Amino acid sequence: MKILEHTPLWVKLVYANIRTRKSAIWMIISCIVFAFYSIPWSQLSGNPLVLKLFLIHDWTWSISMLPLTIWYWLALRWVDQHAAWKEV
């Protein structure tokens, strides 16, 4: 990402080491996948296999991934609107 003169701090922080739009989209997808994985499936299912595969037993990680995903998405929109992506 090109740092423009008027780039807000919250966009600079979230995309400090992300150079391309494709990488930013991969970060958003990764956050969504991790949020889905972090749902405490062990509470929702009594299956012993589920208890071994999904080691998270509370909503902490899943809930914390939501604002992070929204932050990445809003920053992506800002950079898209201001044409601040580096040319590859």
C-alpha positions in Angstrom: 0.0 0.0 0.0 1.2 3.5 -0.8 1.2 5.7 2.2 -0.5 8.9 1.0 -0.2 12.2 2.8 -3.8 12.0 4.0 -3.9 8.3 5.0 -5.5 7.9 8.4 -3.6 6.3 11.2 -6.0 3.4 11.5 -5.4 2.5 7.9 -1.6 2.8 8.2 -1.7 0.5 11.3 -3.8 -2.3 9.8 -1.9 -2.4 6.4 1.6 -1.5 7.6 3.3 -4.5 6.0 0.6 -5.5 3.4 1.6 -4.3 0.0 -1.1 -5.6 -2.4 -4.8 -5.7 -2.5 -4.7 -9.5 -2.9 -2.8 -9.8 0.4 -5.3 -7.6 2.1 -8.2 -9.8 0.8 -6.3 -12.9 2.0 -6.1 -11.3 5.5 -9.8 -10.7 5.5 -10.6 -14.3 4.4 -8.1 -15.7 7.0 -9.9 -13.7 9.8 -13.3 -15.0 8.7 -12.0 -18.6 8.6 -10.4 -18.3 12.0 -13.5 -16.7 13.4 -15.5 -19.7 12.1 -13.0 -22.2 13.5 -13.0 -20.3 16.9 -16.7 -20.9 17.5 -16.8 -23.2 20.5 -18.1 -26.3 18.6 -17.4 -28.4 21.6 -20.2 -26.7 23.5 -22.6 -27.1 20.5 -21.8 -30.8 19.9 -21.3 -33.8 22.1 -19.3 -35.6 19.5 -15.9 -36.8 20.9 -14.2 -36.2 17.5 -15.4 -32.6 17.6 -13.9 -32.2 21.1 -10.5 -33.4 19.8 -10.5 -31.3 16.6 -11.8 -28.0 18.0 -9.8 -27.1 21.2 -11.5 -23.8 21.8 -14.1 -23.9 24.6 -15.4 -20.3 24.8 -16.4 -17.5 22.6 -13.4 -15.2 23.3 -11.5 -15.8 20.0 -14.6 -15.8 17.8 -15.9 -12.6 19.2 -12.6 -10.9 19.1 -12.1 -11.7 15.4 -15.3 -9.9 14.4 -14.0 -6.3 15.1 -10.6 -7.2 13.5 -12.3 -8.5 10.3 -14.4 -5.3 10.2 -11.3 -3.2 10.7 -9.5 -4.9 7.8 -12.6 -4.6 5.6 -13.1 -0.9 6.3 -9.4 -0.2 5.7 -9.6 -2.1 2.4 -12.5 0.1 1.3 -10.6 3.3 2.3 -7.6 2.2 0.3 -9.7 1.2 -2.7 -11.5 4.6 -2.7 -8.3 6.5 -2.5 -6.4 4.4 -5.1 -3.5 3.8 -2.7 -2.5 0.3 -3.7 1.0 -0.2 -5.1 1.4 -1.4 -8.6 2.7 -4.9 -8.8 
